[in-house]
Amino acid sequence: MTPAHLAVEGEDLPWLRELIDGGVDVEEVDGGLTLLQHAIDVELDGHAQTGEPLHVDVTAYLLARGADPLVAPAGGGGASALHMAQVGGHWLAVSLIEAFVKRGQ
């Protein structure tokens, strides 16, 4: 995993910010997932494993930094971050992404 994807995996926002500020592409793909898709996956997994409420910390940060929630990279199964959130039942991310898209990014 790339350092940026490791930061997403660990939900380490200070490290992720440092990496993006240092030039990491917010649309970086690793393992067929963009950083935003990975964030959706991690947030869903955390909720499923702990039962804690859903959150969108990393998702919101990546959107604020310009991640495209509608992009579907080759090798990622053809699903955008929005689609992944919808299918996974991440209603909070869906609401955030839909508002983001509606406002024209």
Secondary structure, 3 states (H helix, E strand, C coil): CCHHHHHHHCCCHHHHHHHHHCCCCCCCEECCEEHHHHHHHHHHHHHHHHCCCCCCHHHHHHHHCCCCCCCCCCCCCCCCHHHHHHHHCCHHHHHHHHHHHHCCC
